[in-house]
Amino acid sequence: MAIAAGFVPCSGAILILLFTMANGLILAGIAMAAAIALGMGLTLAGLGIASILLRHQVADRLPEGGRAGHWLALSGPVLVITIGTILLAAHLAAQGSI
């Protein structure tokens, strides 16, 4: 997950690099962008590890072959789709499309 996030350019880092280039502080800009990258990588790695550990804790507490595990596994994607639909509807309503 941390490697995948590294492919997406950070707008804050780009602004910092542009500002430091305009003011002749290239090394400071590179150091700040590296600090942003390190912080983002550590945060994503920590969230990934925490989600794996939490999933194992929940799976250990659920009965083997029970329906609760199936419903819990289905509820995550349904929640993400629901939130996305609400956000899309709110955006379209704000634009006057609905």
C-alpha positions as CSV (number, residue, x, y, z in Angstrom):
1,M,0.0,0.0,0.0
2,A,2.8,2.4,0.8
3,I,4.5,1.7,-2.5
4,A,1.2,2.3,-4.4
5,A,0.7,5.7,-2.6
6,G,4.2,6.7,-3.8
7,F,3.1,6.7,-7.4
8,V,0.6,9.5,-6.7
9,P,2.2,12.9,-6.6
10,C,1.5,14.9,-3.5
11,S,0.3,18.4,-4.2
12,G,1.8,19.7,-1.0
13,A,5.2,18.4,-1.9
14,I,5.0,19.8,-5.4
15,L,4.1,23.2,-4.0
16,I,7.0,23.1,-1.5
17,L,9.4,22.1,-4.3
18,L,8.2,24.9,-6.5
19,F,8.5,27.4,-3.6
20,T,12.0,26.3,-2.7
21,M,13.1,26.3,-6.3
22,A,11.8,29.9,-6.8
23,N,13.8,31.0,-3.7
24,G,17.0,29.0,-4.4
25,L,16.5,26.5,-1.5
26,I,16.6,23.3,-3.5
27,L,18.2,21.1,-0.8
28,A,15.6,22.3,1.9
29,G,12.8,21.5,-0.6
30,I,14.1,18.0,-1.2
31,A,14.5,17.4,2.5
32,M,10.9,18.6,3.1
33,A,9.5,16.4,0.3
34,A,11.5,13.4,1.7
35,A,10.0,14.1,5.1
36,I,6.5,14.1,3.6
37,A,7.2,10.9,1.8
38,L,8.6,9.2,4.9
39,G,5.6,10.3,7.0
40,M,3.1,9.1,4.3
41,G,4.9,5.8,4.0
42,L,5.0,5.2,7.8
43,T,1.3,6.2,8.2
44,L,0.1,3.9,5.4
45,A,2.3,1.0,6.6
46,G,1.0,1.5,10.2
47,L,-2.7,1.6,9.0
48,G,-2.1,-1.5,6.9
49,I,-0.6,-3.5,9.8
50,A,-3.3,-2.3,12.1
51,S,-6.0,-3.4,9.8
52,I,-4.5,-6.8,9.4
53,L,-4.1,-7.3,13.1
54,L,-7.6,-6.0,13.7
55,R,-9.0,-8.4,11.1
56,H,-7.2,-11.4,12.8
57,Q,-8.6,-10.3,16.2
58,V,-12.2,-10.2,14.8
59,A,-11.8,-13.4,12.9
60,D,-10.5,-15.2,16.1
61,R,-13.6,-14.1,18.1
62,L,-16.2,-15.1,15.5
63,P,-17.5,-18.7,15.5
64,E,-16.1,-20.9,12.7
65,G,-18.4,-21.1,9.7
66,G,-20.9,-18.7,11.3
67,R,-23.0,-16.3,9.4
68,A,-21.6,-13.3,11.3
69,G,-18.3,-13.5,9.4
70,H,-20.1,-13.5,6.0
71,W,-22.2,-10.5,7.0
72,L,-19.2,-8.7,8.3
73,A,-17.2,-9.3,5.2
74,L,-20.1,-8.0,3.1
75,S,-20.8,-5.0,5.2
76,G,-17.4,-3.3,4.4
77,P,-17.9,-3.0,0.6
78,V,-21.5,-2.1,1.0
79,L,-20.6,0.7,3.4
80,V,-18.0,2.0,0.9
81,I,-20.4,2.0,-2.0
82,T,-23.1,3.7,0.1
83,I,-20.7,6.5,1.2
84,G,-19.6,6.9,-2.4
85,T,-23.2,7.1,-3.6
86,I,-24.1,9.7,-1.0
87,L,-21.0,11.8,-1.9
88,L,-21.8,11.6,-5.6
89,A,-25.4,12.6,-5.0
90,A,-24.4,15.5,-2.8
91,H,-22.0,16.7,-5.4
92,L,-24.5,16.5,-8.2
93,A,-27.1,18.2,-6.0
94,A,-24.7,21.1,-5.4
95,Q,-24.0,21.4,-9.1
96,G,-27.8,21.5,-9.8
97,S,-27.7,18.3,-11.9
98,I,-30.3,16.6,-9.8
